[in-house]
Amino acid sequence: MTGKTARTIKATKPLRDAPFRVADQLRDDGEIAAYLEAILEDGDPRVITIGLRHAAEASGGMAALATKAGLSRETLYRTLSERGNPRLDTLSAILAAFGLRLSVQPAKAA
């Protein structure tokens, strides 16, 4: 060595990856629209509320979405809860807040 003493490196806790958050991947209304469309194509109605919660997180949170949709926060939380079952008018209001609307297409032939 050149006269300097070796420095010991202090052991630290291993770095852990941050948990994956879907909301972090939804950067704009186009990505939110594509994500929600994919969820609807899946066909599992239980996943719709989960997807809408992710979209809400990505667009500024439940309070911001409630304001845009013209709904109370309480209604929005209840509607998008695990036991939530959005009514058609509530679902339409939420989608409108994202600049989206419901549409109907023929099912693909099997």
TAWOPE-V103162 format. One line per field, one symbol per residue. ss: DSSP state (~ for helix, > for strand, _ for the rest). phi: phi as a letter, one per 30 degrees, with the letter a starting at -180 (. if undefined). psi: psi as a letter, one per 20 degrees, with the letter a starting at -180 (. if undefined). A space follows every 10 residues. Layout:
ss: ???
phi: ???
psi: ???
//
This chain:
ss: __________ __________ _~~~~___~~ ~~~~~~~~~~ ~~__~~~~~~ ~~~~~~~~__ _~~~~~~~~_ __~~~~~~~_ _______~~~ ~~~~~~~___ __________
phi: .cjcddddcd dbdddcdddd beedcccadd dddddddddd deicdddddd ddddddedcj jddddedddi cdeddddddc decdbededd dddddddcic bdbbbddddd
psi: rkiqqppqpp prqqpqqqqp oghiinirhg hgggghghgh hhiohhighg hhgghgghkj rhggggghik qqgggggghj rhjqnpqghg ggggghhjkr qqrpqqqpp.
//
